[in-house]
Amino acid sequence: MMSSAVMVLLLLLVLVNLIGGGLIYYLRHHPPNN
């Protein structure tokens, strides 16, 4: 079994990937109009 620390690190990596991918996807389809 994996330790809780490893599970937390994996969850953080998944969250960062989801948030980063979502931001890149949003910016790509909704470019800022400055």
N, CA, C and O atoms as a CHARMM CRD file, in Angstrom:
* protein
*
  136
    1    1 MET  N      0.83700  -1.20600   0.00000 PROA 1      0.00000
    2    1 MET  CA     0.00000   0.00000   0.00000 PROA 1      0.00000
    3    1 MET  C      0.87200   1.25700   0.00000 PROA 1      0.00000
    4    1 MET  O      1.99600   1.25200   0.50100 PROA 1      0.00000
    5    2 MET  N      0.33500   2.31200  -0.56300 PROA 2      0.00000
    6    2 MET  CA     1.08100   3.56600  -0.62700 PROA 2      0.00000
    7    2 MET  C      0.80000   4.39500   0.61900 PROA 2      0.00000
    8    2 MET  O     -0.30100   4.35600   1.16800 PROA 2      0.00000
    9    3 SER  N      1.80600   5.14600   1.05900 PROA 3      0.00000
   10    3 SER  CA     1.63400   5.97900   2.25000 PROA 3      0.00000
   11    3 SER  C      0.73000   7.16800   1.94200 PROA 3      0.00000
   12    3 SER  O      0.52500   7.52600   0.78200 PROA 3      0.00000
   13    4 SER  N      0.19600   7.76900   2.99300 PROA 4      0.00000
   14    4 SER  CA    -0.71500   8.90500   2.79800 PROA 4      0.00000
   15    4 SER  C      0.01300  10.07600   2.15800 PROA 4      0.00000
   16    4 SER  O     -0.58200  10.82800   1.38700 PROA 4      0.00000
   17    5 ALA  N      1.30100  10.23900   2.47100 PROA 5      0.00000
   18    5 ALA  CA     2.06200  11.35900   1.90000 PROA 5      0.00000
   19    5 ALA  C      2.13800  11.22300   0.38600 PROA 5      0.00000
   20    5 ALA  O      1.98500  12.20800  -0.33700 PROA 5      0.00000
   21    6 VAL  N      2.37500  10.00600  -0.09600 PROA 6      0.00000
   22    6 VAL  CA     2.46200   9.79500  -1.54500 PROA 6      0.00000
   23    6 VAL  C      1.10700  10.05300  -2.18600 PROA 6      0.00000
   24    6 VAL  O      1.03100  10.62600  -3.27300 PROA 6      0.00000
   25    7 MET  N      0.04000   9.63300  -1.51900 PROA 7      0.00000
   26    7 MET  CA    -1.30200   9.86100  -2.05900 PROA 7      0.00000
   27    7 MET  C     -1.59000  11.35400  -2.16500 PROA 7      0.00000
   28    7 MET  O     -2.15800  11.80900  -3.15800 PROA 7      0.00000
   29    8 VAL  N     -1.20500  12.11300  -1.15500 PROA 8      0.00000
   30    8 VAL  CA    -1.42900  13.56300  -1.16900 PROA 8      0.00000
   31    8 VAL  C     -0.63500  14.20000  -2.30000 PROA 8      0.00000
   32    8 VAL  O     -1.14500  15.07900  -2.99600 PROA 8      0.00000
   33    9 LEU  N      0.61000  13.76600  -2.49000 PROA 9      0.00000
   34    9 LEU  CA     1.43300  14.33000  -3.56200 PROA 9      0.00000
   35    9 LEU  C      0.80400  14.03100  -4.91700 PROA 9      0.00000
   36    9 LEU  O      0.76800  14.90100  -5.78700 PROA 9      0.00000
   37   10 LEU  N      0.30700  12.81100  -5.10500 PROA 10     0.00000
   38   10 LEU  CA    -0.31600  12.45700  -6.38200 PROA 10     0.00000
   39   10 LEU  C     -1.57500  13.29400  -6.60500 PROA 10     0.00000
   40   10 LEU  O     -1.81900  13.76400  -7.71600 PROA 10     0.00000
   41   11 LEU  N     -2.37100  13.48000  -5.55700 PROA 11     0.00000
   42   11 LEU  CA    -3.58600  14.28900  -5.69700 PROA 11     0.00000
   43   11 LEU  C     -3.23100  15.72500  -6.05400 PROA 11     0.00000
   44   11 LEU  O     -3.90100  16.34300  -6.88200 PROA 11     0.00000
   45   12 LEU  N     -2.17700  16.26400  -5.43500 PROA 12     0.00000
   46   12 LEU  CA    -1.76300  17.63500  -5.74700 PROA 12     0.00000
   47   12 LEU  C     -1.31400  17.72800  -7.19700 PROA 12     0.00000
   48   12 LEU  O     -1.63100  18.70000  -7.88200 PROA 12     0.00000
   49   13 LEU  N     -0.57800  16.72500  -7.67200 PROA 13     0.00000
   50   13 LEU  CA    -0.11600  16.74200  -9.06300 PROA 13     0.00000
   51   13 LEU  C     -1.30600  16.71500 -10.01100 PROA 13     0.00000
   52   13 LEU  O     -1.32300  17.43200 -11.01200 PROA 13     0.00000
   53   14 VAL  N     -2.30000  15.89100  -9.70000 PROA 14     0.00000
   54   14 VAL  CA    -3.49100  15.81100 -10.55400 PROA 14     0.00000
   55   14 VAL  C     -4.22600  17.14700 -10.55900 PROA 14     0.00000
   56   14 VAL  O     -4.66700  17.60900 -11.61200 PROA 14     0.00000
   57   15 LEU  N     -4.36000  17.76800  -9.38900 PROA 15     0.00000
   58   15 LEU  CA    -5.05400  19.05900  -9.31200 PROA 15     0.00000
   59   15 LEU  C     -4.31400  20.11500 -10.11300 PROA 15     0.00000
   60   15 LEU  O     -4.92900  20.89500 -10.84000 PROA 15     0.00000
   61   16 VAL  N     -2.98600  20.14300  -9.98100 PROA 16     0.00000
   62   16 VAL  CA    -2.19400  21.13800 -10.71700 PROA 16     0.00000
   63   16 VAL  C     -2.34600  20.91400 -12.21500 PROA 16     0.00000
   64   16 VAL  O     -2.48300  21.87200 -12.97700 PROA 16     0.00000
   65   17 ASN  N     -2.32300  19.64800 -12.64400 PROA 17     0.00000
   66   17 ASN  CA    -2.46000  19.35400 -14.07300 PROA 17     0.00000
   67   17 ASN  C     -3.83900  19.76200 -14.57700 PROA 17     0.00000
   68   17 ASN  O     -3.95900  20.31900 -15.66700 PROA 17     0.00000
   69   18 LEU  N     -4.88400  19.48800 -13.79100 PROA 18     0.00000
   70   18 LEU  CA    -6.24200  19.85200 -14.21000 PROA 18     0.00000
   71   18 LEU  C     -6.39400  21.36300 -14.28800 PROA 18     0.00000
   72   18 LEU  O     -6.93100  21.88400 -15.26600 PROA 18     0.00000
   73   19 ILE  N     -5.92400  22.07200 -13.26500 PROA 19     0.00000
   74   19 ILE  CA    -6.06100  23.53600 -13.25900 PROA 19     0.00000
   75   19 ILE  C     -5.22200  24.14800 -14.37500 PROA 19     0.00000
   76   19 ILE  O     -5.69300  25.03000 -15.09300 PROA 19     0.00000
   77   20 GLY  N     -3.98100  23.68500 -14.52500 PROA 20     0.00000
   78   20 GLY  CA    -3.10900  24.21900 -15.57800 PROA 20     0.00000
   79   20 GLY  C     -3.67900  23.93000 -16.95900 PROA 20     0.00000
   80   20 GLY  O     -3.69700  24.81100 -17.81800 PROA 20     0.00000
   81   21 GLY  N     -4.14400  22.70500 -17.18000 PROA 21     0.00000
   82   21 GLY  CA    -4.71000  22.35000 -18.47900 PROA 21     0.00000
   83   21 GLY  C     -5.96800  23.15100 -18.75400 PROA 21     0.00000
   84   21 GLY  O     -6.19500  23.58000 -19.88500 PROA 21     0.00000
   85   22 GLY  N     -6.78700  23.35900 -17.73400 PROA 22     0.00000
   86   22 GLY  CA    -8.00800  24.14400 -17.90800 PROA 22     0.00000
   87   22 GLY  C     -7.68400  25.58600 -18.26100 PROA 22     0.00000
   88   22 GLY  O     -8.33300  26.17700 -19.12500 PROA 22     0.00000
   89   23 LEU  N     -6.67900  26.15800 -17.59500 PROA 23     0.00000
   90   23 LEU  CA    -6.30300  27.54700 -17.88900 PROA 23     0.00000
   91   23 LEU  C     -5.77400  27.67200 -19.30600 PROA 23     0.00000
   92   23 LEU  O     -6.13900  28.60000 -20.02700 PROA 23     0.00000
   93   24 ILE  N     -4.91600  26.74200 -19.70900 PROA 24     0.00000
   94   24 ILE  CA    -4.35400  26.79600 -21.06900 PROA 24     0.00000
   95   24 ILE  C     -5.47800  26.63900 -22.09400 PROA 24     0.00000
   96   24 ILE  O     -5.51000  27.35100 -23.09700 PROA 24     0.00000
   97   25 TYR  N     -6.40400  25.70100 -21.83700 PROA 25     0.00000
   98   25 TYR  CA    -7.51500  25.48100 -22.76500 PROA 25     0.00000
   99   25 TYR  C     -8.38200  26.73200 -22.85700 PROA 25     0.00000
  100   25 TYR  O     -8.77600  27.14100 -23.95000 PROA 25     0.00000
  101   26 TYR  N     -8.68000  27.33900 -21.70600 PROA 26     0.00000
  102   26 TYR  CA    -9.53100  28.53500 -21.68700 PROA 26     0.00000
  103   26 TYR  C     -8.85200  29.69000 -22.41000 PROA 26     0.00000
  104   26 TYR  O     -9.48200  30.36800 -23.22200 PROA 26     0.00000
  105   27 LEU  N     -7.56600  29.92300 -22.12300 PROA 27     0.00000
  106   27 LEU  CA    -6.85500  31.03400 -22.76400 PROA 27     0.00000
  107   27 LEU  C     -6.74200  30.80200 -24.26500 PROA 27     0.00000
  108   27 LEU  O     -6.79500  31.74800 -25.05000 PROA 27     0.00000
  109   28 ARG  N     -6.58600  29.54100 -24.66400 PROA 28     0.00000
  110   28 ARG  CA    -6.44400  29.24400 -26.09400 PROA 28     0.00000
  111   28 ARG  C     -7.73500  29.54500 -26.83900 PROA 28     0.00000
  112   28 ARG  O     -7.70000  30.00200 -27.98100 PROA 28     0.00000
  113   29 HSD  N     -8.88200  29.29300 -26.20000 PROA 29     0.00000
  114   29 HSD  CA   -10.16400  29.51300 -26.87400 PROA 29     0.00000
  115   29 HSD  C    -10.77500  30.87000 -26.53900 PROA 29     0.00000
  116   29 HSD  O    -11.71800  31.30600 -27.19900 PROA 29     0.00000
  117   30 HSD  N    -10.24000  31.54200 -25.51400 PROA 30     0.00000
  118   30 HSD  CA   -10.73300  32.86800 -25.15700 PROA 30     0.00000
  119   30 HSD  C     -9.54100  33.79300 -24.93600 PROA 30     0.00000
  120   30 HSD  O     -9.21600  34.12600 -23.79700 PROA 30     0.00000
  121   31 PRO  N     -8.89100  34.20600 -26.01600 PROA 31     0.00000
  122   31 PRO  CA    -7.71600  35.07500 -25.88900 PROA 31     0.00000
  123   31 PRO  C     -8.10100  36.40900 -25.26800 PROA 31     0.00000
  124   31 PRO  O     -9.13700  36.97300 -25.61900 PROA 31     0.00000
  125   32 PRO  N     -7.27900  36.92800 -24.34200 PROA 32     0.00000
  126   32 PRO  CA    -7.57900  38.22000 -23.71100 PROA 32     0.00000
  127   32 PRO  C     -7.54700  39.34900 -24.72500 PROA 32     0.00000
  128   32 PRO  O     -6.63700  39.43200 -25.55000 PROA 32     0.00000
  129   33 ASN  N     -8.54400  40.21200 -24.65700 PROA 33     0.00000
  130   33 ASN  CA    -8.61200  41.34300 -25.59200 PROA 33     0.00000
  131   33 ASN  C     -8.15400  42.60800 -24.87900 PROA 33     0.00000
  132   33 ASN  O     -8.97400  43.37700 -24.37700 PROA 33     0.00000
  133   34 ASN  N     -6.86300  42.81800 -24.83700 PROA 34     0.00000
  134   34 ASN  CA    -6.31200  44.00500 -24.16500 PROA 34     0.00000
  135   34 ASN  C     -5.98300  45.05100 -25.21300 PROA 34     0.00000
  136   34 ASN  O     -5.50600  46.13400 -24.87500 PROA 34     0.00000
